[in-house]
Amino acid sequence: MPQIDELVLEPPFNVTRASHVVLNVRDLNASRHFYTELVGLVVSDEDDSAVYLRGLEERGHHSLVLRKSSEATCVCIGMRVRNEDDIYKAQDYFAEQGKTATLADVPYQGLTLRVRDNVGVPLEFCASMEPRERMLKQYQHYRGASAQRLDHYQLQVSDVRQTWGFYQALGFRVSEYTYSNISEMQHLWGVWLQRKGNPHDIVFTQGPGPRLHHFAYTLPDSNDMIRACDVAGALGYAPSLERGPGRHGISGALFTYFRDPDGHRIELFNTHYQHIDLEPALGWDLADPKRADQWGLPAQNKWFTEATSFTDSVLTQPEIRVDPPTLERFLALANDG
C-alpha cells in the first residue's frame, strides 16, 4: 500500500479539480428554493425534471444538478480534467485496470467519461462545459450566502486506505490525515486529498459506505456565513442548520453546515490555505478535539452516522470499529464528572 507522503507526479491523466455533483431530490421546487435563496446559487437552465445551478464565481454551466426523483440519493460526483485527450487517456487507463468506463452524452457537458472507483463511487470525468456568464461582479444578484464555487466533497467509505489507493494513483496528494490508535497501531481514519492546490478536492473518512457526507461551496468572507444563518432563520430553514459556525483544525476553514429539504448535507466555508509545494502531510489524532473544532463543542452523533447513499451502490460496513468523539459522548462525560 502507498505511504502518506508517496506522490504520483506524472499520473496517467490530468485531473484538475472537483467539478460537479448530481443529486436526486423529491421536490424539485423546494430544493431549488433552498439552493437559490439560502445558498445563493444561480440557475443556468431548468425544466420539469432537472435544475442546473452554478456559483457566482463559476464560468462553467453547472456545479450542482438537481434531478426530480422518488429517492433522495447522489447520482454521481464529477471531476474536471485538463482537456479531451485526458478523457481518452482515462478511458485507456481504467480499461487496463479492468474497470468499465464508458463515454456518455451529458447535457451541457463536453466529452464525459463515467466509471466507478474501487469502492463503487460513481464518477464523471469531463473536459469542458457550456460556458455561462461569470456573476462574480454582478452584486445585484447576490442572495443568501452568495456561494462562489464548488470546492470539494467528503465521502464515507468502509476502508479509507483502500479507497485512497485508487486516487493516489491518479495524482491526488494528501494534505492532512486523521488516524486512530488501536492496539498500539495507527489506523487510518480519514484522508484529505487535493489536485487544485488547496487542502482538498475530495475527502474520505471511515463509516458505512460509500456515501456522500457533504459537498462544499466557498463564500466571499465570514460575514456571508453569518448572513446565511440569518437568512436561514428568516426563511424558515433554521432547523436545517446542523453545525457551526465554527473553525476546523484540519484545513483551518471557517464553516457552517446545512441539510437541504432531502437531508443532503452542504458545507459553506472560507479561509483555507494553499497546498501547492511538495510538503509532508499533516497528521491528526482522531481523539484531538482541535482536529475538527478549534473552538466550540464536538459534532453530534448524526454527523458521523447520517449521509447520502449513492444510487445503485452497495453499502459496506467497516471491519474495524472506531468511535469518534461526539457531542453526546462529551456531554455524558461532563455529566459523569
C-alpha positions in Angstrom: 0.0 0.0 0.0 1.2 3.6 -0.7 2.6 5.7 2.1 1.0 9.0 3.1 3.8 11.1 1.5 4.2 9.0 -1.6 3.4 11.1 -4.6 2.5 10.3 -8.2 3.7 13.4 -10.0 3.1 12.0 -13.5 -0.4 10.5 -13.3 -2.0 8.6 -16.2 -4.3 11.6 -17.0 -4.6 15.0 -15.5 -7.5 15.7 -13.1 -7.6 19.4 -12.3 -10.3 19.8 -9.7 -13.7 18.8 -8.2 -16.3 19.8 -10.8 -20.0 18.9 -10.1 -22.4 16.9 -8.1 -25.7 15.4 -9.2 -28.4 14.8 -6.6 -31.8 13.1 -6.7 -34.4 15.2 -4.9 -38.1 14.5 -4.2 -39.4 18.0 -4.5 -37.6 20.0 -7.2 -39.2 23.3 -6.4 -38.4 23.0 -2.7 -34.8 22.1 -3.4 -34.5 24.9 -6.0 -35.7 27.4 -3.4 -33.2 26.2 -0.8 -30.2 26.4 -3.1 -31.0 29.7 -4.7 -32.5 31.7 -1.8 -30.3 30.3 1.1 -27.1 29.1 -0.6 -27.2 31.8 -3.3 -26.6 29.6 -6.4 -27.6 30.8 -9.9 -29.9 28.8 -12.2 -28.2 28.1 -15.5 -31.1 26.0 -17.0 -34.1 24.1 -15.8 -37.1 22.1 -16.9 -39.7 19.9 -15.2 -37.2 17.2 -14.4 -33.9 19.0 -13.5 -32.4 22.2 -12.3 -28.8 23.2 -13.2 -27.0 25.6 -10.8 -23.7 27.3 -10.6 -21.9 29.5 -8.1 -21.4 33.3 -8.6 -17.7 32.8 -9.5 -18.2 29.9 -11.9 -17.9 30.1 -15.7 -19.0 26.5 -16.3 -22.6 25.7 -16.9 -23.2 23.9 -13.6 -21.6 22.6 -10.4 -24.9 21.2 -8.9 -27.6 19.3 -10.7 -30.9 18.6 -9.0 -32.9 15.8 -10.6 -36.5 15.0 -9.7 -36.8 11.5 -8.3 -38.7 9.4 -5.8 -35.5 8.8 -3.9 -33.0 11.1 -2.3 -29.6 9.8 -3.4 -26.5 11.0 -5.1 -26.2 10.1 -8.8 -22.5 10.9 -9.1 -19.7 13.3 -8.3 -17.7 14.9 -11.0 -14.0 15.7 -11.6 -12.7 18.1 -14.3 -9.8 17.1 -16.5 -7.5 19.3 -18.5 -8.7 18.5 -22.0 -10.3 15.8 -24.2 -7.1 13.9 -24.6 -7.2 13.3 -20.8 -10.6 11.7 -21.2 -9.3 9.2 -23.7 -6.2 8.6 -21.5 -8.5 7.9 -18.6 -10.6 5.5 -20.6 -7.5 3.5 -21.6 -6.2 3.6 -18.0 -9.4 2.3 -16.5 -9.6 -0.4 -19.2 -6.1 -1.6 -18.2 -7.3 -1.7 -14.6 -10.2 -4.0 -15.6 -12.9 -1.3 -15.0 -15.9 -0.5 -17.2 -15.5 3.1 -18.3 -18.0 4.5 -20.8 -18.3 7.7 -22.8 -21.6 9.5 -22.1 -23.6 12.3 -23.7 -24.3 14.5 -20.8 -26.4 17.8 -21.2 -24.3 21.0 -21.2 -21.0 19.0 -20.7 -18.3 18.3 -23.2 -16.7 14.8 -23.6 -17.6 12.9 -20.4 -16.4 9.5 -19.0 -18.3 7.5 -16.5 -16.7 5.0 -14.2 -16.9 3.7 -10.6 -13.9 3.8 -8.3 -12.7 0.8 -6.3 -15.4 1.1 -3.6 -18.3 1.8 -6.0 -18.5 5.6 -6.0 -20.0 6.7 -9.4 -17.7 9.3 -11.0 -17.9 11.5 -14.1 -14.8 13.0 -15.6 -15.5 15.9 -18.0 -13.2 18.0 -20.1 -15.4 21.1 -20.6 -18.8 22.6 -20.0 -21.0 25.0 -21.9 -20.0 28.5 -20.7 -22.2 30.9 -18.8 -21.6 34.4 -17.6 -19.5 34.7 -14.6 -21.6 36.5 -12.0 -18.8 37.4 -9.6 -19.2 41.2 -10.1 -22.9 41.2 -10.6 -23.5 42.1 -7.0 -27.2 42.9 -7.6 -27.7 39.1 -8.0 -26.1 38.1 -4.7 -28.6 36.3 -2.5 -28.4 34.3 0.7 -24.9 33.0 1.4 -23.6 34.2 -2.0 -21.9 30.9 -2.7 -18.9 31.4 -5.1 -17.8 27.9 -6.3 -17.8 24.2 -5.6 -14.7 23.3 -3.8 -14.7 19.7 -2.5 -16.6 16.6 -1.5 -16.4 14.5 1.6 -17.4 10.8 1.4 -17.7 8.0 3.9 -16.1 4.7 3.0 -15.6 1.4 4.8 -11.9 1.2 4.1 -10.1 4.6 3.8 -6.7 3.2 2.9 -8.1 1.0 0.1 -10.0 3.9 -1.3 -7.1 6.3 -1.0 -5.0 3.9 -3.1 -7.3 4.5 -6.1 -7.0 8.3 -6.0 -3.3 8.3 -5.1 -2.6 6.6 -8.4 -4.4 9.4 -10.2 -2.0 12.0 -8.7 -4.2 13.1 -5.7 -2.0 14.3 -2.8 -2.6 14.0 0.9 -2.6 17.4 2.6 -3.9 16.2 6.0 -5.0 12.9 7.5 -6.6 11.5 10.7 -5.6 8.3 12.5 -6.9 6.4 15.5 -4.6 4.4 17.8 -5.9 0.9 18.1 -3.9 -1.8 19.9 -0.8 0.4 19.6 -1.2 0.6 15.8 -2.2 3.7 13.8 -5.4 3.1 12.0 -6.1 5.5 9.0 -9.5 7.1 9.7 -9.5 9.9 7.1 -7.5 11.5 4.3 -7.8 14.9 2.7 -6.8 14.7 -1.0 -6.2 17.5 -3.5 -5.4 18.3 -7.1 -6.0 22.0 -7.4 -3.6 23.3 -4.8 -5.7 23.8 -1.7 -6.2 21.3 1.1 -8.9 19.2 -0.5 -10.9 18.2 -3.6 -12.1 15.0 -2.1 -12.0 13.7 1.5 -12.6 10.1 2.7 -13.5 9.3 6.3 -14.4 6.0 7.8 -18.0 4.9 8.0 -20.6 2.7 6.3 -20.1 3.5 2.6 -19.7 4.6 0.0 -21.9 7.6 0.9 -21.7 11.3 0.2 -21.2 13.0 3.6 -21.3 16.6 2.1 -20.3 18.8 -0.7 -18.9 22.3 -0.1 -19.1 25.8 -1.6 -16.8 28.7 -0.8 -18.1 32.1 0.4 -16.6 35.5 0.0 -16.0 36.1 3.7 -17.1 35.3 7.2 -19.9 38.0 7.1 -21.6 35.9 4.4 -21.6 32.9 6.7 -23.5 34.9 9.4 -25.8 36.2 6.7 -26.5 32.6 5.6 -27.6 31.8 9.2 -29.7 35.0 9.4 -31.4 34.2 6.0 -32.0 30.6 7.2 -33.8 31.9 10.2 -35.9 34.4 8.1 -36.9 31.8 5.5 -37.7 29.0 8.0 -34.6 27.0 7.4 -33.3 27.4 10.9 -33.8 23.6 11.7 -31.7 22.9 8.6 -28.6 24.4 10.3 -26.8 21.3 11.5 -23.4 22.5 12.7 -21.5 25.8 13.1 -20.5 28.4 12.6 -17.1 27.2 13.7 -13.5 26.7 12.7 -11.9 23.4 11.7 -8.5 22.3 12.8 -8.0 20.4 9.6 -7.8 22.9 6.7 -8.4 25.9 9.1 -11.6 26.8 7.5 -14.5 28.7 9.0 -17.6 26.6 8.4 -21.3 26.1 8.7 -23.3 23.1 7.6 -26.9 22.8 6.4 -29.2 20.0 5.4 -31.3 20.6 2.3 -35.0 19.5 2.2 -34.0 15.9 1.4 -31.3 15.7 4.0 -28.3 16.2 1.6 -25.6 18.0 3.6 -23.8 21.1 2.2 -20.9 23.0 3.8 -20.5 26.7 3.3 -17.0 27.8 4.2 -13.9 30.0 3.6 -10.3 30.7 4.7 -8.5 27.5 3.9 -4.9 27.5 2.7 -2.7 26.7 -0.3 -1.1 23.3 -0.6 0.9 23.6 -3.8 4.5 23.0 -2.8 5.7 19.4 -2.1 5.5 19.1 1.6 4.7 16.4 4.2 1.1 15.7 5.0 -0.1 16.8 8.5 -1.5 14.0 10.7 -4.1 14.4 13.4 -5.2 12.0 16.2 -8.9 11.4 16.0 -9.1 12.0 19.7 -7.7 15.5 19.4 -10.7 17.8 19.9 -8.9 20.6 17.8 -8.9 18.3 14.8 -12.5 19.1 13.9 -13.2 22.2 16.0 -10.7 24.8 17.1 -13.4 26.2 19.4 -16.9 25.1 20.4 -18.5 21.7 21.0 -17.9 18.5 19.1 -20.3 17.4 16.3 -23.5 15.4 17.1 -23.6 11.7 16.6 -25.7 12.1 13.4 -22.7 13.9 11.9 -20.9 10.6 11.7 -23.9 8.3 11.1 -26.1 10.1 8.5 -25.0 10.6 4.9 -26.4 10.3 1.4 -26.3 7.0 -0.4 -25.1 6.7 -4.0 -27.6 5.4 -6.5 -27.2 1.6 -7.0 -24.2 1.3 -4.7 -23.8 -1.5 -2.2 -23.3 -0.3 1.4 -20.3 -1.9 3.2 -19.6 -1.7 6.9 -16.1 -1.0 8.2 -14.2 -4.1 9.6 -12.7 -2.1 12.4 -15.0 -0.1 14.6 -13.8 3.4 15.6 -15.9 5.6 17.9 -15.2 9.2 17.0 -15.7 12.0 19.6 -19.3 13.2 19.6 -21.3 15.8 21.4 -23.3 13.0 23.1 -20.1 11.4 24.5 -18.8 14.8 25.6 -22.0 15.6 27.5 -22.1 12.1 29.0 -18.5 12.5 30.3 -19.4 16.0 31.6 -22.4 14.7 33.5 -20.3 11.8 34.9 -17.8 14.4 36.2 
